[in-house]
């Protein structure tokens, strides 16, 4: 039972940079149409012994679209992508960030890995030319909180400022934390989400070494296949997803367009394994149940779940088991899809983008499909919105994000009703 008055929190701005598009409209169209742009890697050269040769890259992205050329050199690509998504979300919100009470506006941008490109280049330079030639901007560039700090500077956000690093739950964790910050009265506006730029030699090699990635090199667009019996791992992608959250009365006073409302947030820890869930998805169950409790929502009110759905054998099975355990018979009445089938897995940015997708699904009554789901695995008998989008009014939706380390988060998104 809460002992404080709950302030309502709405979504008034959306931003995204993905393999599917360099803004929200283009990305959303690709998600709804089920168009995958996963392709062979161009970011670095690969020899014949690389086990994985494809990923989701934000091709054509120019950081100078949101910052001066001199600033580009002072930030990692991780920050470039997050800054662009935050700038789009800010514009979309219609808030005048140059004026107003900057102390009541904050930022929370999560990341799973941070400035890995800077780490790789910095270490190479250290070995090749020595310690005195290491770039003096190395630390500010590689810091996980670099994007949150730079977005704060860009938009003059002087309220709560933080970075959540909970692996693949980072983006959603940042949004959930921001929701509670506004709800309890510590801010009126939060720019929140996630960013990741991990399509790098070390990350591709490391994830492949642990057998986490799909090796479907001959058919990249069909490699990410959540819930399909032939899934063989996730597809690594880069990108960013950011939302502007705002206290309802604050939004109404300025005549804001409202996409939807965040009404609940739940989180949990698996305490099981550093890189795998238990078979029944106990942590995921608790995360979803906690979010529903926080929202004051019954299971039978939920119409859609944007699944974590990474296309890994263990992860997908655990999530399906968890949904069935939490929702019982209603699990067969709701719809659940994985937009990672189109975008690949953006790690710490995934929850940010998937919140954008969930908000739009509720707002527009269109559920993006799970593509490449040709043969559902044994016992996977739910409505996964296979192949094609579905028109469906949804009043309440969940967004699941689960990360290495056993970090679980669930957001509850509602159709806005004044």
BADRENVEX-775146 format. One record per residue (C-alpha): residue number from 1; x, y, z. Coordinates in Angstrom, 3 decimals. Layout:
N
BAKE, num, east, north, up
BAKE, NUM, X, Y, Z
...
This chain:
418
BAKE, num, east, north, up
BAKE, 1, 0.000, 0.000, 0.000
BAKE, 2, 1.449, 3.359, -1.037
BAKE, 3, 1.525, 6.106, 1.564
BAKE, 4, 1.936, 8.935, -0.960
BAKE, 5, -0.372, 10.356, -3.570
BAKE, 6, 0.245, 8.792, -6.957
BAKE, 7, 0.713, 11.307, -9.724
BAKE, 8, -0.214, 10.092, -13.206
BAKE, 9, 2.605, 9.761, -15.745
BAKE, 10, 2.035, 10.014, -19.489
BAKE, 11, 4.195, 9.582, -22.590
BAKE, 12, 4.440, 12.741, -24.683
BAKE, 13, 7.554, 12.180, -26.811
BAKE, 14, 9.132, 9.287, -28.722
BAKE, 15, 12.585, 8.892, -30.264
BAKE, 16, 14.458, 6.033, -31.922
BAKE, 17, 17.503, 5.190, -34.022
BAKE, 18, 17.560, 1.571, -35.185
BAKE, 19, 18.561, -0.831, -37.916
BAKE, 20, 14.948, -0.477, -39.060
BAKE, 21, 15.032, 3.315, -39.362
BAKE, 22, 16.769, 6.428, -38.113
BAKE, 23, 13.617, 7.849, -36.540
BAKE, 24, 10.382, 6.652, -34.976
BAKE, 25, 8.072, 6.823, -38.050
BAKE, 26, 10.456, 4.801, -40.233
BAKE, 27, 11.231, 2.289, -37.482
BAKE, 28, 7.555, 1.825, -36.603
BAKE, 29, 6.627, 1.280, -40.257
BAKE, 30, 9.297, -1.421, -40.551
BAKE, 31, 8.064, -3.090, -37.366
BAKE, 32, 4.440, -3.118, -38.472
BAKE, 33, 5.323, -4.313, -41.975
BAKE, 34, 7.704, -6.929, -40.612
BAKE, 35, 10.669, -5.762, -42.707
BAKE, 36, 14.050, -6.862, -41.413
BAKE, 37, 17.188, -4.934, -42.350
BAKE, 38, 19.636, -7.241, -40.590
BAKE, 39, 22.635, -7.638, -42.910
BAKE, 40, 26.323, -8.465, -43.094
BAKE, 41, 28.585, -6.344, -40.901
BAKE, 42, 30.211, -3.253, -42.400
BAKE, 43, 31.601, -1.679, -39.202
BAKE, 44, 34.787, -3.746, -39.305
BAKE, 45, 36.501, -6.301, -41.503
BAKE, 46, 36.108, -9.987, -40.759
BAKE, 47, 38.335, -12.859, -41.796
BAKE, 48, 37.121, -16.292, -42.827
BAKE, 49, 37.260, -17.686, -39.288
BAKE, 50, 34.566, -15.407, -37.833
BAKE, 51, 31.585, -17.491, -36.803
BAKE, 52, 29.069, -14.655, -37.158
BAKE, 53, 29.177, -12.150, -40.021
BAKE, 54, 25.917, -10.206, -39.635
BAKE, 55, 24.287, -7.773, -37.231
BAKE, 56, 21.868, -4.861, -37.036
BAKE, 57, 23.681, -1.627, -37.896
BAKE, 58, 22.180, 1.875, -38.041
BAKE, 59, 23.388, 2.480, -41.569
BAKE, 60, 23.376, 6.039, -42.830
BAKE, 61, 23.315, 7.508, -39.341
BAKE, 62, 25.213, 10.797, -39.099
BAKE, 63, 25.896, 12.084, -35.577
BAKE, 64, 26.396, 15.586, -36.978
BAKE, 65, 22.619, 15.669, -37.381
BAKE, 66, 22.400, 16.374, -33.639
BAKE, 67, 25.796, 17.771, -32.662
BAKE, 68, 28.785, 19.753, -33.879
BAKE, 69, 31.612, 17.859, -35.574
BAKE, 70, 34.002, 18.708, -32.723
BAKE, 71, 31.612, 17.116, -30.235
BAKE, 72, 31.324, 13.956, -32.325
BAKE, 73, 34.996, 13.274, -31.611
BAKE, 74, 34.421, 13.662, -27.881
BAKE, 75, 31.690, 11.024, -27.660
BAKE, 76, 31.396, 7.303, -28.359
BAKE, 77, 28.920, 5.986, -30.918
BAKE, 78, 26.908, 4.722, -27.960
BAKE, 79, 26.373, 8.366, -27.012
BAKE, 80, 25.772, 9.537, -30.608
BAKE, 81, 22.834, 7.151, -31.009
BAKE, 82, 21.310, 7.986, -27.633
BAKE, 83, 21.665, 11.732, -28.202
BAKE, 84, 19.856, 11.444, -31.545
BAKE, 85, 16.970, 9.453, -30.065
BAKE, 86, 16.701, 11.866, -27.131
BAKE, 87, 16.699, 14.869, -29.470
BAKE, 88, 13.872, 13.347, -31.517
BAKE, 89, 11.847, 12.530, -28.408
BAKE, 90, 12.368, 16.061, -27.096
BAKE, 91, 11.195, 17.622, -30.376
BAKE, 92, 8.256, 15.249, -30.535
BAKE, 93, 7.145, 16.184, -27.028
BAKE, 94, 6.805, 19.855, -27.913
BAKE, 95, 8.377, 20.907, -24.602
BAKE, 96, 10.397, 24.117, -24.722
BAKE, 97, 13.522, 22.821, -23.028
BAKE, 98, 15.219, 26.223, -23.281
BAKE, 99, 12.689, 27.707, -20.905
BAKE, 100, 10.835, 26.583, -17.796
BAKE, 101, 11.994, 24.969, -14.588
BAKE, 102, 15.035, 22.911, -15.569
BAKE, 103, 15.362, 21.606, -11.996
BAKE, 104, 12.062, 19.726, -12.429
BAKE, 105, 13.275, 17.936, -15.562
BAKE, 106, 15.577, 14.930, -15.457
BAKE, 107, 17.182, 12.186, -17.522
BAKE, 108, 17.739, 8.436, -17.243
BAKE, 109, 19.501, 6.791, -20.183
BAKE, 110, 20.615, 3.205, -19.635
BAKE, 111, 23.147, 1.053, -21.459
BAKE, 112, 24.308, -2.504, -21.093
BAKE, 113, 27.896, -2.157, -22.240
BAKE, 114, 28.670, 1.531, -22.717
BAKE, 115, 31.488, 2.892, -24.885
BAKE, 116, 32.959, -0.381, -26.088
BAKE, 117, 34.244, 1.149, -29.329
BAKE, 118, 36.265, 3.655, -27.288
BAKE, 119, 37.608, 0.899, -25.029
BAKE, 120, 38.744, -1.193, -27.990
BAKE, 121, 40.377, 1.727, -29.807
BAKE, 122, 41.945, 3.098, -26.626
BAKE, 123, 43.542, -0.197, -25.669
BAKE, 124, 44.855, -0.702, -29.192
BAKE, 125, 46.422, 2.757, -29.124
BAKE, 126, 47.959, 2.091, -25.708
BAKE, 127, 49.681, -1.027, -27.027
BAKE, 128, 50.750, 0.473, -30.359
BAKE, 129, 51.995, 3.970, -29.437
BAKE, 130, 52.207, 4.022, -25.648
BAKE, 131, 50.427, 5.513, -22.642
BAKE, 132, 51.181, 9.164, -23.417
BAKE, 133, 49.255, 8.959, -26.690
BAKE, 134, 45.949, 7.728, -25.256
BAKE, 135, 43.113, 10.137, -26.124
BAKE, 136, 42.362, 12.435, -23.140
BAKE, 137, 38.635, 12.052, -23.866
BAKE, 138, 38.817, 8.260, -23.420
BAKE, 139, 37.220, 8.143, -19.964
BAKE, 140, 34.377, 10.633, -20.721
BAKE, 141, 33.662, 8.664, -23.906
BAKE, 142, 33.635, 5.150, -22.450
BAKE, 143, 31.637, 5.905, -19.275
BAKE, 144, 28.282, 4.118, -19.169
BAKE, 145, 26.682, 7.348, -17.938
BAKE, 146, 28.157, 9.447, -20.736
BAKE, 147, 24.940, 9.582, -22.728
BAKE, 148, 22.811, 10.549, -19.742
BAKE, 149, 25.264, 13.326, -18.915
BAKE, 150, 25.422, 14.658, -22.457
BAKE, 151, 21.635, 14.552, -22.903
BAKE, 152, 21.375, 16.486, -19.645
BAKE, 153, 23.681, 19.151, -21.068
BAKE, 154, 21.965, 19.209, -24.469
BAKE, 155, 18.473, 19.709, -23.029
BAKE, 156, 19.490, 21.516, -19.817
BAKE, 157, 17.974, 18.842, -17.584
BAKE, 158, 19.054, 19.648, -14.039
BAKE, 159, 16.689, 17.381, -12.149
BAKE, 160, 17.380, 13.681, -11.389
BAKE, 161, 20.135, 12.400, -13.688
BAKE, 162, 21.106, 8.732, -13.814
BAKE, 163, 22.199, 5.768, -15.877
BAKE, 164, 20.930, 2.250, -15.276
BAKE, 165, 23.266, -0.558, -16.359
BAKE, 166, 21.293, -3.780, -15.969
BAKE, 167, 22.314, -5.458, -19.235
BAKE, 168, 19.352, -6.003, -21.559
BAKE, 169, 16.935, -4.582, -18.996
BAKE, 170, 18.742, -1.214, -18.870
BAKE, 171, 16.451, 0.827, -21.117
BAKE, 172, 13.217, -0.373, -19.549
BAKE, 173, 14.744, -0.094, -16.076
BAKE, 174, 15.543, 3.555, -16.771
BAKE, 175, 11.983, 4.217, -17.909
BAKE, 176, 10.465, 2.425, -14.922
BAKE, 177, 12.690, 4.310, -12.507
BAKE, 178, 11.780, 7.589, -14.221
BAKE, 179, 8.087, 6.717, -13.954
BAKE, 180, 8.419, 6.346, -10.197
BAKE, 181, 10.488, 9.554, -9.923
BAKE, 182, 7.670, 11.557, -11.519
BAKE, 183, 4.948, 9.607, -9.755
BAKE, 184, 6.308, 10.453, -6.311
BAKE, 185, 6.828, 14.120, -7.191
BAKE, 186, 10.613, 14.413, -7.597
BAKE, 187, 10.335, 15.649, -11.207
BAKE, 188, 7.690, 16.704, -13.721
BAKE, 189, 9.508, 15.558, -16.874
BAKE, 190, 11.985, 12.717, -17.479
BAKE, 191, 13.792, 11.909, -20.719
BAKE, 192, 14.312, 8.162, -20.396
BAKE, 193, 15.388, 5.103, -22.371
BAKE, 194, 18.445, 3.205, -23.514
BAKE, 195, 21.288, 3.244, -26.010
BAKE, 196, 23.823, 0.702, -27.251
BAKE, 197, 26.563, 0.516, -29.877
BAKE, 198, 28.027, -2.939, -29.387
BAKE, 199, 28.460, -4.108, -32.975
BAKE, 200, 32.204, -4.298, -32.405
BAKE, 201, 34.869, -6.970, -32.931
BAKE, 202, 35.143, -7.824, -29.232
BAKE, 203, 31.382, -8.032, -28.621
BAKE, 204, 30.655, -10.106, -31.722
BAKE, 205, 33.539, -12.470, -30.892
BAKE, 206, 32.637, -12.713, -27.203
BAKE, 207, 28.911, -13.291, -27.642
BAKE, 208, 29.643, -15.862, -30.336
BAKE, 209, 32.201, -17.591, -28.118
BAKE, 210, 29.523, -18.109, -25.473
BAKE, 211, 27.166, -19.525, -28.132
BAKE, 212, 24.624, -16.739, -27.641
BAKE, 213, 24.413, -15.522, -31.255
BAKE, 214, 22.619, -16.952, -34.252
BAKE, 215, 25.042, -18.246, -36.875
BAKE, 216, 22.589, -18.125, -39.770
BAKE, 217, 25.129, -16.229, -41.905
BAKE, 218, 23.559, -17.215, -45.211
BAKE, 219, 20.178, -15.714, -44.335
BAKE, 220, 20.549, -12.737, -41.943
BAKE, 221, 17.015, -11.363, -42.259
BAKE, 222, 15.623, -14.702, -41.077
BAKE, 223, 18.136, -15.272, -38.293
BAKE, 224, 16.142, -13.653, -35.485
BAKE, 225, 13.218, -16.042, -35.012
BAKE, 226, 11.757, -15.816, -31.512
BAKE, 227, 9.614, -18.757, -30.371
BAKE, 228, 10.469, -20.774, -33.507
BAKE, 229, 11.786, -24.283, -32.944
BAKE, 230, 14.768, -23.575, -35.239
BAKE, 231, 15.972, -20.505, -33.324
BAKE, 232, 19.685, -20.675, -32.610
BAKE, 233, 20.516, -17.453, -30.772
BAKE, 234, 19.998, -13.720, -30.883
BAKE, 235, 21.098, -11.177, -33.490
BAKE, 236, 23.240, -8.381, -32.071
BAKE, 237, 22.088, -4.876, -33.018
BAKE, 238, 22.858, -1.286, -32.138
BAKE, 239, 20.495, 1.629, -31.635
BAKE, 240, 18.601, 3.730, -29.127
BAKE, 241, 15.048, 4.200, -27.908
BAKE, 242, 13.947, 7.139, -25.748
BAKE, 243, 10.636, 8.449, -24.419
BAKE, 244, 9.614, 11.675, -22.732
BAKE, 245, 7.592, 10.989, -19.596
BAKE, 246, 5.548, 13.789, -18.104
BAKE, 247, 3.250, 14.339, -15.153
BAKE, 248, -0.304, 14.439, -16.488
BAKE, 249, -1.363, 17.879, -15.259
BAKE, 250, 1.923, 19.353, -16.455
BAKE, 251, 1.255, 17.896, -19.911
BAKE, 252, -2.368, 19.043, -19.985
BAKE, 253, -1.490, 22.627, -19.037
BAKE, 254, 0.604, 22.993, -22.149
BAKE, 255, -1.805, 21.119, -24.426
BAKE, 256, 0.546, 18.215, -25.068
BAKE, 257, -0.241, 15.301, -27.350
BAKE, 258, -0.430, 12.208, -25.163
BAKE, 259, 0.490, 8.810, -26.645
BAKE, 260, -0.319, 6.721, -23.605
BAKE, 261, 0.175, 6.326, -19.889
BAKE, 262, 2.701, 4.389, -17.815
BAKE, 263, 0.738, 2.882, -14.937
BAKE, 264, 3.029, 0.250, -13.427
BAKE, 265, 6.579, -1.023, -13.119
BAKE, 266, 7.962, -4.217, -11.620
BAKE, 267, 11.447, -5.662, -11.288
BAKE, 268, 13.148, -8.708, -9.838
BAKE, 269, 16.371, -10.692, -9.732
BAKE, 270, 16.703, -14.324, -10.787
BAKE, 271, 19.499, -15.160, -8.311
BAKE, 272, 20.057, -18.191, -10.498
BAKE, 273, 22.746, -17.866, -13.203
BAKE, 274, 24.757, -14.961, -14.605
BAKE, 275, 23.644, -15.554, -18.203
BAKE, 276, 20.601, -17.852, -18.197
BAKE, 277, 17.106, -17.910, -16.658
BAKE, 278, 15.699, -20.876, -14.791
BAKE, 279, 13.373, -23.091, -16.829
BAKE, 280, 10.133, -21.766, -15.340
BAKE, 281, 11.113, -18.110, -15.533
BAKE, 282, 10.520, -17.471, -11.841
BAKE, 283, 12.141, -14.050, -11.976
BAKE, 284, 10.094, -13.043, -15.008
BAKE, 285, 6.940, -14.225, -13.250
BAKE, 286, 7.672, -12.033, -10.239
BAKE, 287, 8.528, -9.040, -12.428
BAKE, 288, 5.230, -9.241, -14.306
BAKE, 289, 3.206, -9.880, -11.156
BAKE, 290, 4.887, -6.949, -9.379
BAKE, 291, 4.182, -4.629, -12.307
BAKE, 292, 0.520, -5.627, -12.438
BAKE, 293, 0.244, -5.084, -8.679
BAKE, 294, 1.918, -1.688, -8.957
BAKE, 295, -0.571, -0.733, -11.682
BAKE, 296, -3.590, -2.120, -9.865
BAKE, 297, -4.389, -4.167, -12.969
BAKE, 298, -5.856, -7.671, -13.169
BAKE, 299, -4.380, -10.272, -15.496
BAKE, 300, -7.526, -10.454, -17.634
BAKE, 301, -7.238, -6.729, -18.447
BAKE, 302, -3.981, -7.220, -20.354
BAKE, 303, -4.399, -7.462, -24.118
BAKE, 304, -0.819, -7.430, -25.388
BAKE, 305, 2.724, -8.230, -24.261
BAKE, 306, 5.775, -6.947, -26.084
BAKE, 307, 7.959, -9.912, -25.210
BAKE, 308, 11.644, -9.881, -24.407
BAKE, 309, 11.753, -12.702, -26.988
BAKE, 310, 15.414, -12.721, -27.985
BAKE, 311, 15.365, -15.895, -30.126
BAKE, 312, 17.493, -17.918, -27.715
BAKE, 313, 16.395, -21.466, -26.830
BAKE, 314, 16.446, -20.971, -23.041
BAKE, 315, 15.214, -17.380, -22.882
BAKE, 316, 12.141, -17.804, -25.068
BAKE, 317, 11.103, -20.989, -23.281
BAKE, 318, 11.420, -19.369, -19.857
BAKE, 319, 9.373, -16.340, -20.926
BAKE, 320, 6.560, -18.446, -22.378
BAKE, 321, 6.479, -20.541, -19.196
BAKE, 322, 6.386, -17.380, -17.086
BAKE, 323, 3.530, -15.824, -19.065
BAKE, 324, 1.476, -19.005, -18.767
BAKE, 325, 2.140, -19.180, -15.038
BAKE, 326, 1.131, -15.565, -14.406
BAKE, 327, -1.835, -15.315, -16.760
BAKE, 328, -3.243, -18.839, -16.671
BAKE, 329, -6.036, -19.350, -19.214
BAKE, 330, -5.942, -15.675, -20.155
BAKE, 331, -2.501, -16.261, -21.687
BAKE, 332, -4.325, -17.810, -24.658
BAKE, 333, -6.552, -14.757, -25.085
BAKE, 334, -3.912, -12.044, -25.120
BAKE, 335, -1.404, -11.409, -27.918
BAKE, 336, 2.376, -11.490, -27.483
BAKE, 337, 4.976, -10.583, -30.084
BAKE, 338, 8.700, -9.968, -30.261
BAKE, 339, 9.838, -6.937, -32.230
BAKE, 340, 13.384, -8.292, -31.922
BAKE, 341, 12.465, -10.573, -34.810
BAKE, 342, 12.705, -7.416, -36.945
BAKE, 343, 15.285, -5.279, -35.144
BAKE, 344, 17.555, -7.876, -33.605
BAKE, 345, 18.626, -7.435, -29.975
BAKE, 346, 19.787, -3.927, -29.043
BAKE, 347, 20.894, -5.037, -25.573
BAKE, 348, 20.662, -2.051, -23.201
BAKE, 349, 18.643, -0.084, -25.760
BAKE, 350, 16.095, -2.842, -26.338
BAKE, 351, 13.749, -1.873, -23.528
BAKE, 352, 13.756, 1.747, -24.666
BAKE, 353, 12.785, 0.929, -28.235
BAKE, 354, 10.283, -1.710, -27.166
BAKE, 355, 8.587, 0.801, -24.883
BAKE, 356, 8.206, 3.062, -27.922
BAKE, 357, 6.725, 0.116, -29.844
BAKE, 358, 4.382, -0.861, -27.000
BAKE, 359, 3.129, 2.708, -26.605
BAKE, 360, 2.410, 2.955, -30.339
BAKE, 361, 0.734, -0.464, -30.395
BAKE, 362, -1.664, 0.665, -27.669
BAKE, 363, -2.131, 4.129, -29.151
BAKE, 364, -2.814, 2.955, -32.705
BAKE, 365, -4.401, -0.423, -32.055
BAKE, 366, -1.826, -2.206, -34.213
BAKE, 367, 0.256, -5.083, -32.863
BAKE, 368, 3.617, -5.539, -34.615
BAKE, 369, 4.314, -9.105, -35.739
BAKE, 370, 6.828, -11.750, -34.792
BAKE, 371, 8.401, -12.524, -38.160
BAKE, 372, 10.228, -15.750, -39.072
BAKE, 373, 7.941, -17.751, -36.774
BAKE, 374, 7.443, -20.638, -39.208
BAKE, 375, 7.264, -23.514, -36.718
BAKE, 376, 6.424, -22.637, -33.109
BAKE, 377, 8.368, -24.726, -30.625
BAKE, 378, 6.667, -27.460, -28.614
BAKE, 379, 4.203, -25.987, -26.151
BAKE, 380, 4.442, -22.516, -27.687
BAKE, 381, 0.722, -22.300, -28.383
BAKE, 382, 0.020, -18.621, -27.691
BAKE, 383, -0.929, -15.870, -30.141
BAKE, 384, 2.542, -14.651, -31.108
BAKE, 385, 1.193, -12.391, -33.900
BAKE, 386, 3.083, -14.521, -36.396
BAKE, 387, 4.207, -12.954, -39.689
BAKE, 388, 1.629, -10.178, -39.972
BAKE, 389, 0.528, -7.309, -37.755
BAKE, 390, -2.870, -7.568, -36.102
BAKE, 391, -5.445, -4.812, -35.702
BAKE, 392, -6.589, -5.005, -32.099
BAKE, 393, -7.753, -2.517, -29.502
BAKE, 394, -5.595, -2.871, -26.413
BAKE, 395, -6.254, -0.947, -23.225
BAKE, 396, -3.427, -2.467, -21.168
BAKE, 397, -0.089, -3.825, -22.410
BAKE, 398, 3.125, -5.103, -20.846
BAKE, 399, 6.690, -4.619, -21.992
BAKE, 400, 9.132, -7.271, -20.716
BAKE, 401, 12.908, -6.821, -20.580
BAKE, 402, 15.221, -9.408, -19.030
BAKE, 403, 19.000, -9.140, -18.812
BAKE, 404, 22.170, -11.086, -18.124
BAKE, 405, 22.798, -11.082, -14.394
BAKE, 406, 19.178, -12.063, -13.790
BAKE, 407, 17.775, -8.531, -14.063
BAKE, 408, 14.052, -8.504, -14.906
BAKE, 409, 11.781, -5.541, -15.586
BAKE, 410, 8.175, -5.148, -16.699
BAKE, 411, 6.399, -1.939, -17.645
BAKE, 412, 2.620, -1.576, -17.790
BAKE, 413, 1.373, 0.774, -20.529
BAKE, 414, -2.251, 1.904, -20.715
BAKE, 415, -4.367, 3.567, -23.373
BAKE, 416, -4.737, 7.143, -22.211
BAKE, 417, -8.104, 8.033, -20.718
BAKE, 418, -8.572, 11.524, -19.303
